[in-house]
């Protein structure tokens, strides 16, 4: 028992002394590896990584901007619905209203042709919509979506939902029709390039071989 306890204590002592050495060796190896990588790739890669991972997300965070823009477009869709159908006296079904608002916001979010998607939203995939009334509800949603996108197109608000460019700015000068480009005169031919007399004559018919 005494020897076994002594061996167990010895193992613990050895592990305590080996652990710092292993940690130091790992740290030293990692530092050498990182130093070699930074030396080989140069400072430009580190600067590019810092700009891409830290600076650019602060200047423009796409995920946050998408959420904020969709919230604003949804509010604009509700305002457009209220202006067309005051006090809810539209005579349209609730599914038509949902399609109108979603179509209006979808066009401001993504643009497109204004046509609804090939299949309705997932809420219309349930079994209770697999009936004549359910099918009519889906068709109402499609019709509302088309009218919503049409109203969004007519509003002209999609132009302000995209990043402006010099070609899309209102202050750009109007494009004028370009003057016709004159047809260049044919280049004179060198005497050596002209065809010799008789070269334009047709070739003689081939003669039949003797039997």
Secondary structure in CASP SS format (residue, H / E / C, confidence):
PFRMAT SS
TARGET T0000
AUTHOR 0000-0000-0000
METHOD secondary structure of the structure
MODEL  1
X C 1.00
X H 1.00
X H 1.00
X H 1.00
X H 1.00
X H 1.00
X H 1.00
X H 1.00
X H 1.00
X H 1.00
X H 1.00
X H 1.00
X H 1.00
X H 1.00
X H 1.00
X H 1.00
X H 1.00
X H 1.00
X H 1.00
X H 1.00
X H 1.00
X H 1.00
X H 1.00
X H 1.00
X H 1.00
X H 1.00
X H 1.00
X H 1.00
X H 1.00
X H 1.00
X H 1.00
X H 1.00
X H 1.00
X H 1.00
X H 1.00
X H 1.00
X H 1.00
X H 1.00
X H 1.00
X H 1.00
X H 1.00
X H 1.00
X H 1.00
X H 1.00
X H 1.00
X H 1.00
X H 1.00
X H 1.00
X H 1.00
X H 1.00
X H 1.00
X H 1.00
X H 1.00
X H 1.00
X H 1.00
X H 1.00
X H 1.00
X H 1.00
X H 1.00
X C 1.00
X C 1.00
X H 1.00
X H 1.00
X H 1.00
X H 1.00
X H 1.00
X H 1.00
X H 1.00
X H 1.00
X H 1.00
X H 1.00
X H 1.00
X H 1.00
X H 1.00
X H 1.00
X H 1.00
X H 1.00
X H 1.00
X H 1.00
X H 1.00
X H 1.00
X H 1.00
X H 1.00
X H 1.00
X C 1.00
X H 1.00
X H 1.00
X H 1.00
X C 1.00
X C 1.00
X C 1.00
X C 1.00
X C 1.00
X H 1.00
X H 1.00
X H 1.00
X H 1.00
X H 1.00
X H 1.00
X H 1.00
X H 1.00
X H 1.00
X H 1.00
X H 1.00
X H 1.00
X H 1.00
X H 1.00
X H 1.00
X H 1.00
X H 1.00
X C 1.00
X C 1.00
X C 1.00
X C 1.00
X C 1.00
X C 1.00
X C 1.00
X C 1.00
X C 1.00
X C 1.00
X C 1.00
X H 1.00
X H 1.00
X H 1.00
X H 1.00
X C 1.00
X H 1.00
X H 1.00
X H 1.00
X C 1.00
X C 1.00
X H 1.00
X H 1.00
X H 1.00
X H 1.00
X H 1.00
X H 1.00
X H 1.00
X H 1.00
X H 1.00
X H 1.00
X H 1.00
X H 1.00
X H 1.00
X H 1.00
X H 1.00
X H 1.00
X H 1.00
X H 1.00
X H 1.00
X H 1.00
X H 1.00
X H 1.00
X H 1.00
X H 1.00
X C 1.00
X H 1.00
X H 1.00
X H 1.00
X H 1.00
X H 1.00
X C 1.00
X C 1.00
X C 1.00
X C 1.00
X C 1.00
X C 1.00
X C 1.00
X C 1.00
X C 1.00
X C 1.00
X C 1.00
X C 1.00
X C 1.00
X C 1.00
X C 1.00
X C 1.00
X C 1.00
X C 1.00
X C 1.00
X C 1.00
X C 1.00
X C 1.00
X C 1.00
X C 1.00
X C 1.00
X C 1.00
X C 1.00
X C 1.00
X C 1.00
X H 1.00
X H 1.00
X H 1.00
X C 1.00
X C 1.00
X C 1.00
X C 1.00
X C 1.00
X C 1.00
X C 1.00
X C 1.00
X C 1.00
X C 1.00
X C 1.00
X C 1.00
X C 1.00
X C 1.00
X C 1.00
X C 1.00
X C 1.00
X C 1.00
END
